[in-house]
Amino acid sequence: MGSVIAGEQQSSKRQGEDQTHRKDGGKSEPRLRTAIIGTGNVGTDLLLKVMASQYLSCELFAGRRADSAGIQRARAKGVTTSTHGIKAVADLRDSFDVVFDATSAADAKAHWEVLRPLGVQVIDLTPANLGKLCIPALNLDDCLGEQYVSMISCGGQAAVPIGHCMQQVAAERLRYLEIASTSAAVSVGPATRANIDEYVEVTERATREICGAEATKTILVISPAKPEVVMRNTIAVRSDEAVDMSALRLAVEDMEARIQAYVPGYRIVVPPISTEERIMVSAEVQGRGDWLPPYAGNLDIITCAGVALAEARAMAACS
């Protein structure tokens, strides 16, 4: 809790500043009330998607920096904000039904220790590698009743479903599966850069658990190229794996459609091909441009996945 206390002490030094801004009334009660902790790129993109959802509302947008661009955008849109971070979330826990954590892996672990005994439901968009892993295209229903759910990583959301397709059509358990994801440098914030090891760890855990691969490798490329590259993900196995290529093509087409149901910018750009060395598929994710420009599909793939889970919970609650 040291980092939270430090954040509170820092914010208390801002003279004459009201650190909590309440949302105006008059809006009809939503089906699922949410709070977001983390006001960086992921949290702000998520905020805009939550506000666009007919099933969700944002009752609290909390961070630790009053001058963050995300806080300023939330305030301009009339959303309740706070710079007291996890303390505000805990204090106002009766004001929402679920918390999205969009901070860092280390902070998310500390936040979970605070929220777990309070019975607060958490959808974690950091690579904290705790609890149930969720990919909506694969196991959405299994995650609806979990108190804590991990959305893995942006690369995991984009690539693991294709690895799952490869396992489905393989004659035996995959011996090796590799995922390489490339994102534009300006779309990768400081928390993600600090969490590279955690990103690899949780993505490889998902590859083993969901795809059944014996050995895995995860590569994250942060590209400084101009113009900025659209998020690209390549999934590969060795060419000596016994994979039915015709069946793989059909499985990948079906998976593409399932993911597009909640991530419209997801598309297969290199259908399954086999070379002397490997069998591979490449997928691209173009964002909606809610917060950063459309090249930032790494934001969309994880925020859309989190929203899909929250909306499914909202619909389940009113059915």
N, C-alpha and C positions, 0 to 999 in steps of 0.2 A: 504493500500500500504506500511505500515511500514516494513513488512517483506521483501518486494522486495528491498526497499531502503537499508535495512541493508545488504542484500546479495550482492548488488552492491558495497557497501562500503568495505565489507570484501574482495571481489575479487579484488578490485582496489589496495589492499595492496600487492598483489603478484608481486614482482619485476621482470620486464623484461618478463612477461608472456603475450602472445597474447591470450586474452580471447575468441576470435571468430575464428573458423577454417572453411574455405570455402571448399566446395566440388568441385572436379575437373570437368571440362566440358566434353563433348563428349558423354554423355549418351542421348539416345533418349528421347523426352519429354513424360512423363507419362500421363495417363488419369486423375489422381487425385494426386495433390501434397499435402503432409501432413507435419505438424510440430508436434513434440511431446514435451510437457513440463512435466518434471519429469524424472529423470534418475536412479530411484531405480529399484527394481525387475520387477514391472509391466511395467514401461516405457521401460526398456531394452529388456524384452521379446517381447513387442509390436514392438519395433524398428526392431528386427530380423524378425518378421513376416511381417512387412510392406516391408522390403527389399526383402523378398522372393515372394512377390505378383507381378503378372504381370500387375495389375491394379493400383498400388500405388507406390509412392516414398517418401522418407523422405528428405525434404529440410532443416530441422532444428531440432536439438536435443538439448533442452535447459534445464539447471538446475541451481544450485547455487554452486556446489562443483566441482572444477577442478580435484580433486583427486578421484571422484566417479568411481567405476568400469564400470558403464554404459557409462560415458563420454569417458573413455579410450577405450572401445570397439568400440564406434561410430567413434572416431578419427582414430582408426586402420583400419576401413572399409571405410574411406574417406568421412564420412558424415559431413556436416556442423554442428558444435557444438557451444554452447555459455554457459557461466556461468552467464549471466545476466538475466536468468529466463524470467519472463513475459515481461520485458522491451524489450528483444531481439525479442520476439514473436510479440509484438505490432509494433516495428520498422520495422520488416521484413514482415509485414502482406501481402504485395503484392507478396511475393515469394511462397505462398502456398494457397491452397483452403480450407483446414480444419485443425483445431488444435485438437489433442488428449490431454486431460488433464489427467496425470497419477501422480498427486501430492498427496495432502491430501484434505479432505472435506473442511477444512477452507480455504486453499489456492485456491481451485477451485472456491469457492464462490467469493473470491477477484479477481481472474482472470476473471471471467465472467463479473464482473462490469467494467473491463477494455475493454474486447473484445466485449461486447454486443453493445455499441454505435458505434463501428468500423465496425459492420456488419460481423464480423468474425464468421464462423461456428465452433461449438465446439462439439466434442464427448467426454463426460466426463466419465472416468473410475473410478472416486472416488465416495464414497457414499454421495455426497453433497446434494442430494435430491432436485434438482431443475428441474422444467420443465417436458418435455416429457420423459416417461420411455420407454425403448426399449428392447425387447427380440426378436432377429431376427426370431426365429421359430414361433413367434406369430404375430408380428405387424410391420415387416420390412417396408412394403410399406408405412405405415402411418407415418414413421419417416424420409422419404427421403427429405422432404422439410423443416424440422425444423431447425432453426438456432442453437438451443441448444438441445442436446439429452443426457439423462442419461442412462448409461449401468447398473444402479442399484448397483449390488454387485456380487461377484463371486457366493455366495450362491443363490442369486436371479436368476442368469442366469441358474444355474444347477437345482434348485428345483421348482421355480414358474411355469415353463411349466407343470410339473407333477401335481401340485396343480390345474392348469387350466383344465387338463384332469379330475381330480376328480370332479370339478364343472360341467363339461360338462355332466357327466353321473349321477349326483345326481338328486334326485327327486325335491329337493328344494335348496335354498341357503345354503351353508355350514355354520354351526354354529361355527365351530372351526377348524383351520388348523395350524399344527405345522411343522416347518422346523428346522432340526438339521444338521449342516455342520461341518465336521472335516477336518482340514488341518495340514500338518506337520509344526512344529514350525519354522524350518529354511526357509520355503517358505513364511512366514508371516513377512513382513518388518515393520519398525518402524511406517510408516504412517498408515498402516492398524491397528496396535496395538493401535495407538492413536485415531482411528476412530471407535472403537467398538460400541459406542452408535449410531453413525451415520449409521453404517452398519445395526444394528438392525432396526433403524427407517425406512430407505429406503426400506429394504427388506420386512418389515411388510406393508409398504405402497403399495408395488407392490402386495403383497399377497391379500390385500383388494381390490385394484383396478382391478387387472387382474384375480384373482381367485374368487372374490366376497365373500370372507369369512367375517363373522361378527366379529369374534374374531381370533386373530393370536398370535403365539409365535415363535420367532426366537432364535435359540441357535447356538453359534459359539464356537467350541472346537478347541483350538490350542494345538496339541499333540506333546510332546517332545520325543515320542517313537522312539527307534532305532531297526531295520531299520525304516526309515521314512514311515509314512502311506500315501497311495494314497488318494487324496481328496474323501471323501464319504459324501453323502447327503441322509438323510432320511426324507420323507414327509409323514405325518400321519394325519388322521381325526379320530374322535371317531367312534367306531363300530356301534353306534346307528344311524349314518347317513344313509339315504336311498340311497345307491350307487349300481348301477348295476355292479357287479364284472366282468361279461363277457365282457361288453362294456368297462369297465375300462382297462382291459388287452389289448384290441384291440387299444384303444386310446393311451395307454402308448407305445405300440410297434410303432405306427405311429409317436408319438412325438420323440421317440428315434432316428428314422431314419431321421427326420427333423433336429434335433440338430446335428447329426453326419455329416450332409452335410457341416457344417462349424467347428465343433469340433470333429475331428475323434476319439479322445480318450474317448468320452462320451458313457457310456453303462449302461443299467439297470442290476444290480447285484442281486436284490431281486424283482422279479415281484410282482404285486399287491397280497397281502395276507390279509386275515381277521382273527382276533383273537377275543377273548371275549372283549378286551378293545379297539382295534383300527384297522383301515384299513391302510396299509402302503405300501410304495414303496421305494426302495433304489437305488440310482444312484451313479456311480463312474466316476471320471474324471481323466484320465491319460494324462499327458502332452506330447508334442512332444520332450521335452528336448532341446528347443532352447536356453534358458538361464540357468534355473535350471534343475535338473534331472527330469525324467518323473513323479515322485510322485507329483510334483508341479502342479497338474491339476487346482488348484485355480487360477494360472496365466493364463493358457490356456483358461479356460472357459470365462474369461472376455476379454482377448486380442483378442481371436478369434471372439468373438461377436462384438467387436469394428471394427475389420478388415472387417467382413461380412457387416456391415453397410456402411463403407467407400467404399468397392468394389461395393456394390449395387448402391451407388451414382455415382461412376465412370462409371458403365455400363449404368445407366439411362442418364447420361450426353452425352454419345456418341451414344445413340440409336435413 
